[in-house]
Amino acid sequence: MPLRYIVLGFSLASLLTGCLRLGTNPVDPFEALNRPIDRFNHAVDSMALKPLAHVYHALTPASVRQGVTHVFNNVNQIPTVANDVLQSEWTWALKDTWRFIINSSMGLGGLFDPASSCSLPLHSNDFGQTLATWGNHESPYVVIPLLGPSTLRDAVGLLFNFALFTPYPYLPQNELIYGLLTLRYVDLRAQLLDVDKLTAESMDEYAFIRDAYLQNRKYQLTGEQESSTELLYVAQ
């Protein structure tokens, strides 16, 4: 799918969201729309993504899965450095640049992570955080079809982060793009298999995931409150 259709889809979704009747929850005014999208996402997850993650986890050695994760984390250093610069985080920009250089060379394209041994820990930054730094501090919760929890600010940030700062849109073939992104999300979903029981035991799974996402995002933005649940969704 060409990038222009992705942009158009996000634009139409934003317009439709703006036309919705707002609910009373200030952090989740679009709950009437979010819950059906959340049920759709869970159905897709149950039928497709989760089984793929189980197969991937069962058939792929842990060392290989770790290497795949390292490679994608290394690619994510490109938008991270870009957003470090946009936020004038010069120390992080320097550290993240060196991390990318070391892991891309000594780490064989990011397959290994020697940079962590050089006091250059994994650090992630994105355009949603940039928008928050520029003044968009509060944003209502939304659930993105197929991608999961977000906010309006972070949904816009996700689009621009992908289109402007990641290498995926510049790859020559759509099939290659979709293949890499599919592997990315299967790998991420496999990392979340251990928390499935935790979410399933909650009285309201939708509210549990929403609150965990917003708490974790607040911690990423301000450092004020850390979520007790790690990595419910890693769509950024």
N, C-alpha and C positions, 0 to 999 in steps of 0.2 A: 504494500500500500504506500503510495507516495506520501511524503511528509506533509504536503499541502492538505491531504484529506485528514490527517491526524490533527492538524491545526484547526481545520474546519470543524471537526468533531468536538474538540474542546470548546471552540467558540459557541457552537450551537448548544452544547451542554450548559455553558455559562448563562446563555440567554434564557434557556428553559428554567434553570434554577432561579434566576432573577424573577421569573413570573410566578413562582410557587407561593402559596400561602404559607407564611412563616409560622412555626410553632412557638411555644412559650419558653423552651429551654434556650437560654442565651448562647450556649456553646454548641448547640445542635438544633438550630432553627429549621433545618431541612430534614428532620427525622422522618417525616412522612414519606419522603422519597428515598432517604438513605436506607431504611430498613428493607424495602423490596430489593434494592440493588445489593444489599448485604446478603439477602437470601439467595439471589441469583449467583453471586460470587461463591457462596458456600456450595451451591449445587455444582457449579463448574469445578470447584476445587475437589469435591467428593468424587466426581465422575472422571476427571482428567488429571488435574495437577497433582493431587495427593497420591493417586496410584503410581504416576510417573516418578514421583519423589521416592516412594517406597522401592520401586524397581531400581532406580538410580542408586539409592543407598545400599541396597542388597547386593548389587552386581559390581559396583565400583569400589575398589579398595580405598580405604580411608586416606592414604597418602595421595592418591589421584584426586579425590574430592577436595582435599586441602589445596592441592596445586591449582585446581580449577578456581576455587575461591580466591586464591592469591592473585591469579591472573586478572580476574574481574575487579578485585580491589585495586590492583595496579592501574587498570584502565580508568577507574574512578578517580584516580589522583589528578587526571587532566582537568575535569570540571572542578575538582576541589581546589586546585591551584588558582584557576580562573576566579572562583568566588572568594578565595583568600584575598586576592588582589582587589576585587570589587569592594570588599569590606575593609580594605586597608589593614589587613592582618599580615603585616610584612614578615614577622617572625615565622608564622605558620606557612606563609607562601614560600619562604626560603627552605624550611624543613621539608615541606611536601614536595617541592621541586627536587631536592636532593634524594628524597625517598624514591621518587619515580625514576630518577636517573640510575640509582644504585640497583633497584630491583629490576629495571628494564635491561641492565647490562649484566651485572654479576648474578642477578636472579633469573637470568634467561627469560626475559620478557615478562617477568613477574611470577613465573612458576614457583620460585622460591622467594623467601622474604629475609634476605640478609640485612636489609635496612633497619629492621627492628633491633638487631644486635648492635647497631651503630647509634643507638639512642635516637632513632627516628621512628616513633610509634605510628601505627595506623591512625589516620585522622581523616574525617570526611566532612565535606562542606558542600552546600548546594545553593541553588538560586532562591529557593524558598527562604533559607536563612539570610540570604542577601537582602531580599525584600523586607524581612523583619528588621534587619539592621538599618535599612533606609526609612523605617517608620511604620511599616505595616505589622504592628506588634500582635494584634488580636485578629483572628480570622475564624469564621464558623466552620464546623466540622462537616466534611462531605465524604461519601464513599464513592470511589471511582470504579466503574465497571471493570472487572477483571484484575484491577490493581489493588483495591482495598482502601484502607483508611487514609484520609488526607484532610486538608483544609482547602478552602478556596485559594488562599495565598499559595499554599504548597502545590496545589494542582497546576496553577499557572507557572510556578517555579519549576515544576517537573517538566512541563512542556518545553520551556525555554532552555532549561538545563540540558535536556536531550537534544534539542535542535541546534543549539549554539556551541555547546562545550564538549559533548561526547563525540567520539569518532564514528558512531554507528550510522548516522544519516549520510556520511560521506563514503561509505562502502559501495562498491560498484554494483552489487546485486542485492535485490530485495530478499531473495532466498537466504543469502548469507546473513543479512541483518536479522531476519526472523529466526534463523537457526541459532545464532549467538544469543539473542534475547530469550529464546525458549530455554536454552541451556542455563542462562543466568537465573531465570525464575525457578526452574526445577532445582538448581543447586540451592537457591535461597529457601525454597519450600522444604527441601530435605533438612536444612538446618533447623527448621521449626517443628519437626515431627515430635520432638520431646515435649513441646508445650501444648500439644493438642489436648492431652488429658486435662491440663489445667484450665483451658478455655471451656472444654466440654462440661466441667463440673460447676461452672458458674451458673447462677440462677438466670441471668440475662446475658447471654454470650455477646450480643450486639453491644450492650452498654459496657460490658467488661472490656472488650477490645477497644471501644471508643475511648474510655477513660484511660486505659493503659497507653494508647497511642498519644493522646493529648498530654499526658503526664510526661512521657518520654520525650515528646517534641519540645515541651516547655523546658525540660532539663537541657536538651541540646541547644536551645536558643538562649537560655538565661542562666543555666546551672542551678536553678532554685529548687527543683523538685525532680528527683530521679524516680522513674517507674520501677516498681518491684518486679515487673515482667520484662524480660529481655527479648527484643527482636520478635514482636508479634508479627509484624509485617516489615519487610525491608524493601520497599519499593523505590527508595531514593537512589 
